[in-house]
């Protein structure tokens, strides 16, 4: 880790990078051929050789690595990582103190000063997501920091640096004691069953916490709720706890049935009274339209990109069409909770999709509330695309 490569930033990118943009984009660099081994330190300079920042080489879909410091003299060592992680933990003090919430993000990549790594907390256990081989070379420093700064029962990891940022299949246990699975965590009093060692996804997406709370506390009472792309049914559980008369969860994955049943059960809800359907959402929509089914709330939270046997879905291209289908089966004055985690477009464009879908179906609407990432998913104003989550609670008006 002693070697350092000096990279020249193209003039067109220098201004933005000097202003604090943390991602070292492939297009921004004139001499990227000099990069050989991931984890190598990088010094960024402009065309005149003036210092811009220093960071590391770690290839991920977003670029060649991340700026870690804007000071030429700062040493990137164990102490550096420890300082960043300490600040991140301190910033989440309120979460650690909240007995009703035992699952949240403690370190959010560039938002907390180190791009390429996130750390989530699950009731005493920590899950580290490594987004490049480059950041993985700092594993010892990061894990040592965590263990000396806070009480750690055990640590698990996800290596997300196979081709195209895919997860590397492995035993994800790293150190400490192994957790008993399911690890039951709480989120605003809702229970979730977490499996830290069963592939890339652990059972719940923590970034939707505020949305689940709003569904439970404000929107679900008395409603017939359709939850599409339901995964482990987290939104359905929130709705049922909030007094929904019935929830219908639809997901293509076989595992979604047992996981959703489990989530209902650990929250004291009889899953026999809920509908859990393992099916392609797009087929289900056709069926629902044909049967003239209506729901008072339809939740849409598709992946940014998905391929099933018959459909390819891309949020950027197909969200409008998805909304059109949802609008058709939403009751007058009913709600559509439209969500996307696609980072290639922002809220403005997302609202454009909503506008277009309602225009096309000849219906009117009102956006009641919008959500972006919650507080623990810290973001930096210099990296707008880091704020990927967009959720709109839309009312179909008459
Ligand atoms: N809304 C969920 C997260 C969704 S993750 C939550 O809040 O927890 C995306 C899910 O979409 C996955 O479970 C995947 O199986 C499902 N999926 C992808 N394509 C689908 C399709 N065409 N029909 C139904 N489910 C699909």
Boltz pocket constraint, residues with backbone or C-beta under 6 A from the ligand:
constraints:
  - pocket:
      binder: B
      contacts: [[A, 203], [A, 204], [A, 205], [A, 208], [A, 228], [A, 229], [A, 230], [A, 231], [A, 232], [A, 233], [A, 234], [A, 235], [A, 250], [A, 251], [A, 252], [A, 253], [A, 256], [A, 279], [A, 280], [A, 281], [A, 282], [A, 301], [A, 302], [A, 303], [A, 306], [A, 307], [A, 308], [A, 311]]
      max_distance: 6.0
